[in-house]
């Protein structure tokens, strides 16, 4: 399973902006992280973000905030969207949170 994290607390994913955001992608084998990649991407285009997630074979996405339209779109293309509470409760990913 591949998982991605968008951990910017200030902005809602899906809101069109000229900002750059950091994304972490993890390759998991059961509950073990096998590899981690991080990159900075432009948030301007949801189609680009979706294509990036699909090309990295991401099955699951953790975000602080996401608009409903973006959430539904990602679910429709097969990506499970997890909430801030699920991120904070995750023993694997909660250590990536910053105040």
N, C-alpha and C positions, 0 to 999 in steps of 0.2 A: 504494500500500500504506500502511496505517496501522499504526503500532507503538506499544505502550504499555510504560512502564517502571514497575515497583514496585521501589524501590531501598532499602527498609528492611532492613538486614542482620540485625536482631535478631529479627524475627518471621517466622514461616512463613505464607505466604498460604494461606488456607483455615481456619486456626485461628480459631475464633470468639472475638472479643474486643470490648471496648468502645473500642478505640483508633481513632484516625484515622490514615490513611496518605496520603501524597502520591503522586499518579500523574501521570506525564507522558505526553502523547500526541503523536505526531509524524505529520505527513503527509509521505510520501516520494514522490519521483519518481525512480526508479532509485536512485542512491546520494546523492541530494541531499535535504536536509531543507527542505521548503517552509514548514512552520509548526510551532510548538510550543505546546502548551497545558499548563498544570499546574493541578491542583486537589486539594483535600484532601477525601477521602471517608471515610465511616464503614465500618469493616471488618466490621461485625457480620453482614452478610448476603451470602453468596456469590451469591445470585440477583440482588441489586442490583448487585454488581460485574460479573457477567456481562452484565446488561442494559445497564449503562453502556458496557462494552467493545463490545457489539454495536451500540448506538446511535451510537457513534463510528466504526463500521465497522473496528474493530481486527482485523487478521489475525494479528498476532504479538505476543507478550507476553514480556518479559524480567523474570525474578524471581531473587532470591537463593535463596529457599527456598520450596517449595510442597509441600503434602502430596499423596500419590498420588491420592486421591479427587478433589481439586480439579483436579489436572492432567488426569486422565481426563475430567472433566466439560467442561473448557475445550476439550480436543481434540475431544470429541464435538460441540461446537457450532461447530467450525471455526476455533478459535484455536490457532495454533502456539505452544507453550510452550518458551521458551529458558532455558537454565541460567545459573548464575553464571559458569561458565567461558566460555560463548559471549558473555555480556555483556562480560566483561573483554577478550575477544579482538576485539570489534567496534570497528573504527576509527571508526564513526559515534557509538556510544553509550558507549564506555569513558570519555569525558571527563565524563560525568555521575555517575561514581562518587565517593563520599565515603568517607573513612576514619572 
